Amino acid sequence: MPRRGRTVGRRTILMGGAMAVLVLAVFRPSGAEAQDDPLPSWNEGVAKRSITDFVGRVTNQGGPDHVPPAERIATFDNDGTLWVEQPFYFQGAFAFDRVKALAPRHPEWKDTQPFKGILEGDPKAVAASGERGLVEIVEATHSGMTTEAFNQTVADWLRTARHPRFDRPFDSLVYQPMLELLAYLRANGFKTFIVSGGGVEFMRVFAERAYGIPPEQVVGSSGLTRFRLAQDGTPELIKEPRIEFVDDGPGKPAGINRFIGRRPILAFGNSDGDQQMLEWTAGGAGPRFLGLVHHTDGEREYAYDRQSHVGRLDEALDEAAQRGWTVVDMKRDWTTLFPPAPRSDQ
């Protein structure tokens, strides 16, 4: 059937962990339970079975669908796929908080949109500034500092900021079933990557602690950096106020090719921004797994898809039905959503 024109939202750099002890518990299962069921937070059903059947086929040495370990590449979107993305992308919350923190140095922001809207708590005014306004926010909050200083600022924010609904640290709102899936894939020789519209340097601060994915396996939107020698001769990278690469929509296959160099055999997303990544993965030879997380649980999290302003899932949902991709129904397929709350949160 003819494909409708796409409007893939450019999350730019504003898009996109449990405590380390909780993550280690996930990544290092022990005992009979871990051996009997590698995905204990998944209900028995089509979605879980499709995952375990696929992994079984590609790891069956001598079988017709065997894939060598070097080619077992799995890519995952972050926002809405590995952690919560509602009611706003978490990196957007970080940027807004940074505007408020930096406002005393910029008295002109009191009369300049979109900063005026942020300081006055007027989301409509911020939204009215459009993509240009978002770029201005990114430039103001993500540049003019060394990469080390930015990383420390993100880490400090993650320690203190709380989600408005769950009153938990943002990086504790990772999905337990997806943590189990990542661990299961790695235990079977897969190399797991994040491929997200979120800022690559923002995600690298928490990705290894939250998901067990090291910084070099995180692909995301990026800004330019400039090398310089500080006055004392220390080499450093300065973040420039210019976006270099947007890893969303059609940018995701380009980013995979540029930074990974192998086409995945498994890809997971949750929105139309992930559609091209799944299509690119599906286009390779041999066995392929394509998955979408469908947010259907308004009680434990949020229920949204076709009309959502964040994480819209419309055309990709239609294509999943047409092509037989696996759609994970959050309410039906997951027994639990999050790891236990961090001790300091209880």
N, C-alpha and C positions, 0 to 999 in steps of 0.2 A: 504494500500500500504506500502511497506517496507520504513522505515524511513532512510533518509540519515544520515551519521555520522555527529555528531554535532561538531562544533568548537565554543564554547561559549567564547568570549573574556573575559579575566579576567581583569576587570577594576581596580581591587584591591582597594586601598584606595584613588586613584586619581580621581574616577568618581564623579559623581555628582559629594525679598519680596517687595512686594510693601511696601510703607510707611505705618505705623500702621494705620493712619487715613483712607487710602484707603482700607486696609484689613477689618477694622471695618465696612466700608460701605458695603463691600461684605457680611460679616458674619452676619450683622444685617439689612437685608432689611426691608423696611417699605412701607406701603401704598398698594394700589390695585395691582401695578405692581408685587410686591414680591409675593402676594397671587395668582395672575393669572398665572404667569410664573416664576417658581423658577430658570429657566435656560435661562435668556434673551439673553445671548451671543451665544446661540446655534440656528442654523437655524432649522426650522421644517423639519423633515425627519426621516429616519429609526433609526439613531443613537440616537437622542434625544428621540424618542418614545420608543426605547428599554429600555432606562434608566428609564424613568418615569413609564413605564408599570411594570418593575421589582420591583421598589420601591413600587408601588401601591400594587402589589401582596403580597410581603413579610410583608407589614405593615397592611394588611387587617385582623384584628383580627376576627377569626372565619372562614376565608377563607382557602382553601386547601393548599395554599402555605405560610401561615403565619409563620414567624420566630420570636421567642422571641427576645426582644431587646438585651439581653446578648449575643446572637449568631450573631448579625448583625455586623460582622467584615468586614471592607473594607481595602484593602491594595493597595498602590500606589507606583510605582517606582517614582524616583525623576527626574533624568536627562532625558530630552526629553519627559517626561510625565507631570510633573508639572512646569518645567521651561526649558528654551532653553539649548541645549547641544552642539550646533555647534558654531564656527568651532573646539572647543575642550571642554572637560569637564571643568567646571568652577573650580573645585578643582585642576585640573592640572595647570590652570592659576595661582592660588594661590601659588602652590608649586614652579612654575618657578619664580614668583616674589620674593618668599622667598629666593631662591637660589641667586638671584641678590642682595638682601638686606644683606645676610649673607656672600657674597663673600669676603669682606674686612677681615673677620676673618679667611678665608681659602684661602691663596694665592696659595695653591697647586691645587685648582680647575681650575686655568687657563690652566693647562696642563693635566687635568684628565677628561675623558668622564664619564658620560654624562654632567657633569657640564660645561666643556669647550664649548660644543655645545650650551647650554643655554646662557652662557655669550656672545658668539659670534653671537647669533641669527641664528644658523645652525640647523634647525629642523631635517634634514636628519641624522646628526651625533647623535642627541638625539635618534631618532627612531632606529638607527642601534644598540644602546646599548640594545634594547629589554626589556623584562620584568625585567631582572636583573638590568638594568639601572633605570627603574621606581622605583623599590624597593629601590635602593640607594638614589634616590631623596626623596622618602617618609621618609626614615630613617633620612636623613639630615635635613628635614624641618618640620617633625611632631613629633620629639622626643627630649629628653634631657631637658624638661621643665615641669612645673606643668600643670595640666589640666586647671587651671584658667588662666595661662599665655597664653596657646595655644588659649583658647576661646577669650581672649582679642585681640590676634594677628589677628584672623579670623575676629572679629568684626571691627577692625581698617581697615583691607584690604577691607572689604565690603563697608565701608564708602568712600573709595578713588578710588578704581579700577573701570574701565569702560570697557564695552564690546567694542571690536574693530569695530564692524559694527554699532551698535545702539547707541553708546556713552551714555549709561545709566548704572547705577549701576547694577551689575550682579543680585542682589536679587530683582530688579524691573522687571526683565524679566520672571516673572511668568505668567502662562496662565490664563487669566480672566475666560474663560469657565470652567477650572478645579477648580478655586476658588469657582465658583458658585456650581459646583457639590459637592465639599467637604462640603459646607455649607448646601446644600440640603439634603445630606445624614445624617449629624449630626442632622438636624431639624427633621429627621424621625427615630431617635433612633440608628443610626449607630455610631460605634466607628471607627475613621479613623486613619490609620497607614501609615507611610512611610516605605517601604522595598526597599532599594537601595544599589547598589554597592559602592556608595560614602561613605566616612568616616563618621562614626556615630557622632563623636564629632564635625566635621566640620558642618554637617547638623543641629545639635542641636542648634547651635548658632543662626540660622535664622528661623528654622522651625515654631516655634510658632508665631513669628511676621509675617512671610510671608504667612503661610497656616492655622494658628489656630491649629496646631498639636503640643502638648506639647512634651518636650524632651523624656519623658518616652514612647512615642508612635512612636519613630524613631528607626528603625532597620537598621544597616548598617555595612560596613566593619570596623574592629576595630584592634587596636594595643594593645600590652600588657601595663598595667600600674602597678606601684609598689608603695606601701604605705611606707611612711617614716615620721619621725618626724624631722622637720627643727631644726636648732640650737637653736631657741627660743622656741622650744617645739610645734610649730604649726604643726598639722597633714596635710599632703599633698599627692597627687598622682602624680607620675612622669611618663611621657610617655616614654616608652622604645622603642628602635629601632628594634622592631620585630613585624611583622604582626601576629595577633592571629586568625582572622576569616575573610574570604572573602565572602561577602553577594551578590554573583552574580551567575547567572545560577542555577545549582543545589543547591548552597548555600542558595538561597532564601527560598525554602521550609524548609530547615534545620533551617534557622534563624527564620522563622515564628513559627515553632514548639518549638524552644528553648526560644524565647523571648516573644512570644505572647501566645502560648499554646492553641489556637483555630484555626481551619481551616477557612479561610475567606469564605464568600459567594459572595463577589465581589472583583475582582482584576483588576487593570489597569496597563498596561505597554506600551512600544513602540518599543521594540527591542528583538532580540533573547536572550538576557540576562534575559529577563522576562518570557521566554517561560515556564520554569519549574514551576514558581510561578502560572501561569495561569492554567497549567495542574494539579497542586496540588489542586488548588481551585476547578477546574471542577470535580475532583474525589470524592468530598463529596456528601452525600445524600441531596436530596431536591433541591430547586431552586438555581441556580448559575448564576452569571453574569461575563463574561470575556470580557475585552475591550482592544483594542490597539489604540494608537494614531499614525496615519500614516501621516508623514510629507510630504505634497504634495504642499505646498505653498511657492514657491521660491521667490515670490514678497514680501510678508509680513514677511517671515522668511526664511526657507530653505526647499528645496525639496530633499529628499534622502530616500533610503531604502536598497536594496539588495547589493549594492557595497560600501556602506559608510564605512569609517574607524572609524567613531564614530556613535554609535547607529544603527548598522546594523540590518535591519529588513528583514529577508529572510525566514528561516524555520518557524518562528512563523507566518509570513504572510500566508504561505501555509496552516499551520495547522488551522489558523483562518477560512479560506475558507472551509476547510474540515469539521470543527466542528461547524460552525455557530457562531463563536465569533463575537462580534460587533467591526467593524473597523471604527474608527472615521477619516474621511477624513478632514484634517485641512482646506484645501481651501474651501471645499464645506459645511462643517458642522458648522464652527465657523464664526460668524459675525465680531468678533474682537478678537485679540490675547492677548493684554496686557492691564493692567490697565493704567490710565493716568500716564504720566511721573511724577516723584517727582518734587515738586516745584523748588528745586534748580537746576533741570536739564533742566528747560524750558527757 
